[in-house]
């Protein structure tokens, strides 16, 4: 009888009800689980889980009932949004689903351009108008295109006023066309507002062309209004995460109105804040508002202690205090309020609401996508609180020490070293981007042009799919190298000869003297044992050489922590470039034509592209942030070390993989064409060519690139044209500076070479 019962149980399990494929993926991502983690738990291949989530295949027993149990548990933790359709039951493989009734198509609204005026609504009117405006979920990976035409209300606004700026010489501001505010009612007016003063009235310019009257007469009142009446903010980016705090940007006129200086003094710039005794800070203190340890600076965070899971926090941004650094935000700080709201709104909807500099935002995005803990409800009080349990796939809430070889100079782990001691490669992990150049050969000097290629979002591409450590390092002696195990390895790679390497698993002969070493940033061949990140050592083995580490610091707790971060930034970059007329599916010729002058088509969106790129590099740089002032002395801890996101090992792994990715393409190109690079600077590589275009030397055949080589395109990891100069120019500037190895990649874009470029 028991066998019969077992057989019946098996039949029941084989028909376990599963949610639709898209819901399976949502539930996994809501709990910050990777595909690898689910596959490992269910004892299946990674591709199997991917196919289940894509609806290509259905799980079979015994995995089906286990998968159903997992999804059922996740569904209880993360119920589907109230406005989403009910999940359809997916039958087991081999069954025929019943025909479904036709689903009515929801009504849509088309916005009507109004180039000369913006909507101006009171706080009470804003809610009604927002219902009539087309909306977009800010968590959507690929947002709808943003056009240069301004958006307007889908119904006549009750009151309107010309959107002008008080800035001298500023053009008349038109409402910006940004993704519409989020669907959550509490955030219906979007993630941020630019507050300005016009004709004595305080106005808040939101995304989508919405303009609100601001009743607040002081900074404390402005913070209170932002949280209670403005309906600003953005939904959380992951299930266990928190919604984004609203952002208020203060123009110069708004600073004057609220008693803040228009610009910081030299002393205040050095301190990064206004003095503690400033009258505005006293106002905040009397109103029981608090500031973070960084005080009231260009990016001020004003809050009250959270009650349960409810945060009361507003972020202030003051462009005239250099909050929007021109190196990354171009001329955003000089834009009129409506245009600035558009630029920051597009960035907020596609990346996240800025939390500080682009570097700070890049780091915050990692945490927002992989929160260290999740909220749990107290059974007795019913109040939500943060769990002490680390979320799978996150870095946790507590910082961990790096390995001694990964520590930068001055780190407390190195306090016992004499101050005059300089660590060499066998003591210090030194994974950095390329800065390499060589003299041109006689044959190259007979060619006419030097052509630069630039890798799109190179460091983002290096992070994609990379397995990184999530926890503390473990020290091991004489380990067997494992290319899947993230860590730092002490190994001698001086025997790797680039004159004979494996390319696509076949041995090829190359001119090794014309190639940079893949193991050092300067391209020099190693002379003995040195510390390397896992991708560097794995590449040595890929080239066909044995590797035998003598020591390592490995991380057994690991995962693809940066995958979601990469995908979010990739989608933001591709969507914004598509709005500028550069699509991902263009032919090589059309791609080069589309890239020509793309920034001039919409200078505001070009600013967003620049900020997205800076978010990638800055976020990775923050993983090994060094002390800045703070009265720090070598051997003492500094503020950044207290963050769980202070992880120099992750930064090293990304840079290592980025450099290796570029070298792999260079070797593939050399083996097929016999062409070698003249210079490399980070993600830019220069070749000599008979023609001025990349198509004059890249081996395309019938529109198809060399597999594994350089490919023109806008996707991260593909290349674009950086610039072209003549070979004569290159020889002249090297002769002028008496530097046969002057790095021409540094100035290939515009041909300008300075003493600083020459290292003088």
FENBEL-V108374 format. One record per backbone hydrogen bond with DSSP energy under -1.0 kcal/mol. NH is the residue of the N-H (numbers start at 0). CO is the residue of the C=O. Records with the same first field share a line. If there is no record, write none. Layout:
NH->CO / CO
This chain:
4->0
5->1
6->2
7->3
8->4
9->5
10->6
11->7
12->8
13->9
14->11
15->12
23->19
24->20
25->21
26->22
27->23
28->24
29->25
30->26
31->28
32->27
37->33
38->34
39->35
40->36
41->37
43->38
48->44
49->45
50->46
51->47
52->48
53->49
55->50
56->50
63->59
65->61
66->62
67->63
68->64
69->65
70->66
71->67
72->68
73->69
74->70
75->71
76->72
77->73
83->80
89->17
94->91
116->113
118->208
119->158
120->210
125->121
128->124
129->125
130->126
132->129
135->180
139->136
163->161
169->166
177->175
186->183
187->184
188->230
189->186
192->246
193->204
194->248
195->202
197->200
200->197
202->195
203->211
204->193
205->209
210->118
211->203
212->120
213->201
221->217
222->218
223->219
224->220
225->221
226->222
227->223
228->224
229->224
232->189
233->243
240->237
243->233
246->190
247->314
248->192
249->316
250->194
254->250
255->251
256->252
257->253
258->255
259->254
268->264
269->265
270->266
271->267
272->267
273->295
277->274
281->277
282->278
283->279
284->280
285->281
286->282
287->284
288->283
289->302
294->291
296->294
299->315
301->313
302->289
303->311
306->309
309->306
313->301
314->245
315->299
316->247
317->297
320->317
321->318
322->317
327->324
328->324
329->325
331->328
333->330
334->331
339->335
340->336
341->337
342->338
343->339
344->340
345->341
346->342
347->343
348->344
349->345
350->346
360->356
361->357
362->358
363->359
364->360
365->361
366->362
367->363
368->364
369->365
375->384
377->382
381->377
384->375
386->373
390->371
393->390
405->402
410->407
413->410
414->411
416->413
420->417
426->423
427->423
428->404
434->520
435->679
437->677
444->440
446->443
448->688
449->724
450->686
451->722
452->684
453->719
454->682
455->717
460->456
461->457
462->458
463->459
465->462
467->558
469->556
470->556
473->553
475->551
477->549
484->481
487->552
488->531
489->550
490->529
495->492
499->496
500->507
501->542
502->505
505->502
507->500
509->498
511->509
513->510
514->511
516->522
522->519
529->490
530->424
531->488
533->486
536->532
537->533
538->534
539->535
540->536
541->537
542->538
543->540
544->539
549->489
551->475
552->487
553->473
554->485
558->467
560->558
562->559
565->561
566->562
567->563
568->564
569->565
570->566
571->567
572->568
573->569
574->570
575->571
576->572
577->573
578->574
579->575
580->577
581->576
590->586
591->587
592->588
593->589
594->590
597->594
599->596
605->601
606->602
607->603
608->604
609->605
610->606
611->607
612->608
613->609
614->610
615->611
616->612
617->613
618->614
619->615
620->616
621->617
623->620
624->621
631->628
634->409
635->632
640->637
641->638
642->639
645->642
646->644
650->646
651->647
652->648
653->649
654->650
655->651
656->652
657->653
658->654
659->655
660->656
661->657
662->658
663->659
664->660
665->661
666->662
667->663
668->664
669->665
670->666
671->667
672->668
673->669
677->685
679->435
680->683
681->433
683->680
684->452
685->678
686->450
688->448
695->692
696->693
697->693
699->697
700->703
703->700
708->705
712->718
716->455
717->714
718->710
719->453
721->451
722->451
724->449
726->447
729->725
730->726
731->727
732->728
733->729
734->730
735->731
736->732
738->733
741->738
743->741
745->742
750->746
757->753
758->755
759->754
